[in-house]
Amino acid sequence: MAYVLAVLAALANALSAIFQRIGVQSAPDDTVMSIRLIRHAFSNAIWFAGLAMIAVGFLLQAGALSVGQLSSVQPIVTTELLFLVLVLGAWFRYHLTWREWGGSAAAAGGLATFLVVSAPGGGNVIPTQHTWIIVFVVIGLVSAGFAGLGFTGPRWFRAAMFGASGAVFFALSAALTKQLTTLISHGWGHVFTDWDPYALVATGVVGLFLIQSSFHAGPVTASQAALTIVDPVVSVLIGIYLFHDRLQTAGWRLPVEIVAIAVVVAGVFLLSTSPLVAGAKDESGGGDKLQRQVRPRRAPATSDGTDVGST
């Protein structure tokens, strides 16, 4: 059940990314990392649709985390990029090549292999205040480093760096969500007297702000590729450190897990270097903005079988 809920959460997150990207892509270039970018987003109804999908994804993720481990639920976020590519192909009519299909198969297959072989367990430890403080400090420093890199390089690189910056906060939010589900399981009376729900809201807002800058900075698939790689990796590390999640690594398992993760990374790399990301150019003159492609209509055939206008 945890895996099913996590996959549905990934689908909701993919749709939210597309809606939010459309909502901010027309904002002026100088609004990156600015409150003016959020004001621009508020003027687009589709951005609020993306916000609604975030809420749906959060509820599904919380359900998954309530019955599963952080280190097993969060890696399933890699399916988010697969859903994104499928939507770009099916609805926006982007041409999907062997990179998209091969990358999707590698990412999904590698992830499934990792989860089956590692068989995550444990994750029932209640973290101490000291361990939470360490995690908050490390996450803040790592996120700031990625955000700093987001002001350099080409558009796809800037989008990826801001995406990575937001991803580490989303991983922290996932950890806080798991903590919150534990609190709720003991009753609602003390939930709002604890610091956890307020920290969850704060980290979610910061992550959302960083992701908006990512969507605005460059191609949506670049930001999602960074999110796909960074979020599950950081989540696994947080799960092991905070909740004492256990991965089965004895004997033959560890080499297979390393290969599986390498396959996932290779699949995501293929997706992130596809034409949907590297320039993300379309044929309608829209640059890397998300808009539905116009497919040329086939010319009607004449009575002798040749196309009209052919020579």
N, C-alpha and C positions, 0 to 999 in steps of 0.2 A: 504493500500500500504506500509506503514512504517513497518508493521509486516512481510509482504512478503519479502521485501528487507532485513530485519534483519535476517530472517531465511536463505536466500541465503548467506548472509555474514557469518553466523555461519558455513554453509557448506564449504565455501571457507576457513575459518579459520581452520576447522578440517583437511582439506586436506593439508593446509600449515604446520600444526603441524606435520603431518606424514612425509611429505617430508623433513622438517627441522630436525626432529629426525633422520631419516635415514642418513642425510648429516653429522651429528656431532657425531653419536653414536660410531664410531670407533676411535675417537680422544683419545689421551693419557689421563689418569685420572688427571694428574696435570695441565691440560689446563682449568679447571673450573675457571670462572671469569678472564680469560686471553685473551689477543688479539690473542694469538696463536690458540685459539679455532676458532676464526673468520677466520684466515688464513686457517685452516683445512677445514672449511666449504666452502671457496672459491674454493677449489680443487675438489668439488663434484657438478656435474651438477644438481643433484636432489635437492640440497639445493637452487639453484637459481630458480627452479620450485616452491619451497615453498615460496621464496621471491615474485615471480610473483603472487601467490595465496594471499599473504598478500595485495598486491596492489589491486587485485580484491575485496577482502573483505573490504578494506578501502573505495573503491568507492561505494560499496553497502551500507556500514554502513553510509557513508556521505549522500547518498540519503535517507536512513531511517531517519536520524537525521534532515534532512532538512524539513521533513513533520511530524515528531513525537517528543515526549519528550525524554530526556535522560533517565529518570527514567522508561520509558516503553520500549524503544528500547534495552537498555543494558541488562536487565534481560533475553532477548531472547538468549543471549549468552549461556545460559544453554543448548540450543539445540546443541551446538557445541560438547559437550561430547557425546550426543546421536549419532550424525553422526560419531564421532570417533569410538565408539563401533561397529556401523554397518559396517564400513569399515574394522575394525579388524576382524569381523566375516565373512564378505562376500569375501573380497579379501585375507587377510592374513590367513584365515581359522582357527582363534582361536575359540575354543569351547565356545559358549555362553550358560550360565546357567540361572537359575531363577534370580540370582543377577543382571545380565545384563538386562534381559527383565523387571523384576520388578522395578529395579532402573530407567530404561528409562521411563516406564509408570508413575512412581511416579513423576519424575522430570518434564516431559512434562505436566502431568495433573495438578500438583501443580502450575506450572508457568501459564498455561492457566487460572486457577481459580483466581490466584492473579491479573492478568491483567484485567480480566472481572470485578471482584468485586471492585478493587481499582480505575478503570477508570481514569488513570493519565491524568492530564490536566495542563494548565498554561505553565510554562517554557518559557515565553516570555521576562523575565527581562534581561537587559544587565548588566552583573556583573561589579563591580567597580574594580579598580586596587588593592585596599586594600583587597577585598575579594579574588582576584586571588592570592595575595601574601600569604595570610593565607593558602589557599588550597595547593599551591606549597610547603610551609614549612612542613605542616602536611603530605603530600604525601611522601616527601623526607625522613622524619623521620620514617614513617611506613615501607616504602620500605627498608630502611637500616636495620631496625630491622629484617624483614623477611630474608634478604640476609645474615645477621649474623647467623641466625639459620640454613641457608643452608649449613654451614660448619660442622654441627653436625648431628649425628644420622645415621640410615641406608639409603640406596640409595633412597628408595621411599620417605622418609621424606625429604631428601635433595632436591629431584626433586620438591616436593610439596612446600617447602619454597621458593626456587628460582622462582617457578611458581607464588606464591602469591606475591613475590616482584615485578615481572614483571607485574602482574595483576593490581596493584594499579596505575602503570604508564600507562597502557593501558586504565584504567578508566579515568585518567587525559587527555590522548590523545583524548578520545571520547568527553570529555567536550570541549576541544580545537577545535575539529572537528565541533561540533555544533556551537561554536562561529565563526568559519571560514565560515560556510555555511550562517550564518547571515550577515557577512561582504560581501560575494559574492552577496547576494540578493540585496545589495545596490549598486552594480557595482564593476567592477574589478579595477578601477583606484586607489583606496586607499588600496587595499588588501596587497600589498607587502611593503607598507610604515608603516604598523602596525606590532606589535611584535608577534601577534598570530601565523601566519604561521611558523615562525622560532622556536617558542616555541613548536609547534606541531611536527616539524621535530626532535627537540632535545629530547623531551619526547618519541617519537616513537623509536628513535635510542637506547636510554637507555633501554626502555622496551624490544626491540628486543634482545639486548645484554644479558639482564637478562634471557629471555626465552631460549636463546641458552644454557646458563649454566644449566637451568632446564632440557632441553631435553637431555643434555649430562650426567647430574648427576644421572638419574634413569629412570624408566618406563614412557613412554609418557603419559599414562593415569593418573598417579599420578600428573604430572604437569598440565594436563588439568582439573583434578578434582579441584585442588586448584584455577586455573584460573576461572573455572565455578562458584565457590562459591564467591570468593573475588571480581572479576570484577563487577558483577551486584550489589552487596551490596554497594561497594564503589561508583559506578556510581549513584545509587539512592540517597545516602547521598550527593554527590556533586551536583546532579540535584536539590535537595531540597534547599541546601544552596546557590548555585550560581545563579540558574535560577528561583528559587521559584516554582519548580514543585509542584503540589498539588496531593495528593492521597486522595481518598474518604475513610474516616475512621469512619464516623458517625454511631451510632447504632450498628447493627449486622455486619457491614462490617469489623471492626477492628479484632474481634475474628476470622472471616473466613480467613482474610488475614494472620493472625499469623499462623493459622493451615496450610494454603496453603504454606507459606514459609517453615514451619517445614517439610511438605511433600516433598518439593523440596530438602531441605537439606538432608532428610532421603534418598531420591532417589539417590542423588549424593554420599552420604556416601556408599550406597549399591554398586554403581558402582566403587567407589574408593577402596572398600575392596574386590572387586572381584579378582579372580586369574589373571586377566589381569593387576592388579596393585600390589597386595600384592606378590611381588616377580616376577610377570609377567613371570613366567617360561614357556618355550615351550619344546617340546619333541625332538628338533633337536640339543640340546647342545649349543644353542646360548645365553643362559641366558636371560636377559631382552632386548636383541636387537630385533628390529623389522625385522622379516623375515617371508616369507610365509611358513606356515606349510606344511609338507608332510603327506598327509593322506594315511594310509596303504590301498593297493589295496586288494580287496576281492579275495581269491584264487579261481581259476576256479573249477567248480563242475565236478565230474566224472559221468558216466552214471547211477550210483546207487543213485546219489543225494548228496553224501558226498563230502566235500572239499578235494582237493588234499593235501596230507601231513597230513590229520587228521587220528587219530587212533580210 
